[in-house]
């Protein structure tokens, strides 16, 4: 077994200076800590059926309602018998007295010297102590012949061996995936209590932005961020309740934000958070009395990413360039949603991978570079390939990317086969 350690270098970008604004940028870890410290679990919940449960966060523990399985039953198609009836050396011949199918009761006793045919899931008579798979017997008419002595308890599922009444099956905070839903159904629970889905509003900015599919006029571009973030947000388990495009106007953005913060849990904005003359999102929030948890993070791309509160709503400000918006959402969005829902199992986890070729890097900020999973090396380590740079506006490269790798702030290069952290896209 190979123990893999994260790449460590002197410095982590904590003291990175934003040359444009002359301010210290917050490291990624500190920004994530701010989100954790500022965010509280949303109140309330709802009761839903299991068919609606995938991706939801459990709000009340699920316990087993009864014994599972509720009766001793056969683990396969074959013949059930009592091993004490097999005296002396084989072969042994037994009479087949009855056939029990799944869903039928075992209401006839098993007599000495007899066997019963059973199918997978069929209940067993109390006298039986083993099931012999049908491939290991020779049947002739109403008789079977065994040449190998079966062991007691073979191929039997015993009452309560999986679950017992009151046993905790799935705890609060679990993100309900296929496995958890299967366990809940097996526990006999058809209805469960889940956290409310966070209500998200997506507000894009930029006078140049037009909906995809429309005819572009001079100096106009298609809107990538609205459909991209709608997919990312819903894939992370939240509900997008409104998608709005705002122009580059302080008054209009202020009024829109004032209205949205009364109706949603989180407002996600794109663009308008830098220091340009037409960047009005943060001034609008300030005029509304909003609070800023962080404004600027030592990463590339996505340095202007910001977080705060407007009234009762949380605000996550993403850059306007689509790749930067997706990078910063992938870093901070699922964390925010997990804190809101009390999720104990985040949708995406970092893991260690190695790079298939050497990478160079300008020191100063942690760089998140698009990465494509490439298989495994001879040591069984997962391999990724990365471009030599990530350009914030080149959306075509996203198609091949499976996620992001982290290049530490003070690392000027990563050698071929060097280890980095990988964060998958959540959808």
Secondary structure, DSSP 8 states (H G I E B T S, - for coil): ---------S--STT-EETTTTEE-B-HHHHHHHHHHH----S--EEEEGGG-TT-BB-S-EE--S-BSSS-EESSSEEEE-GGG--SSS-EEEEEEEEE-TTS---S---TTEEEEE-TT-B--TT--EEEEGGG-EEETTEEEESS---TTTTEE-TTSSB-TT-EEE-TT-B--HHHHHHHHHTT-SEEEE----EEEEEEE-TTEE-TTS---TT-EE--HHHHHHHHHHHTT-EEEEEEEE-S-HHHHHHHHHHHTTT-SEEEEES--SSSTT--HHHHHHHTT-EEEEE-BSEES-TT-EEEEETTEEEEEE-SSHHHHHHHIIIIIHHHHHHHHT-SS-S--EEEEEESS-EE--TTSEEEEEEEEEEE-TTS-EEEEE-S---TT-GGGGGG--EEEEE-TT-SEE-TT-EEEEEE---
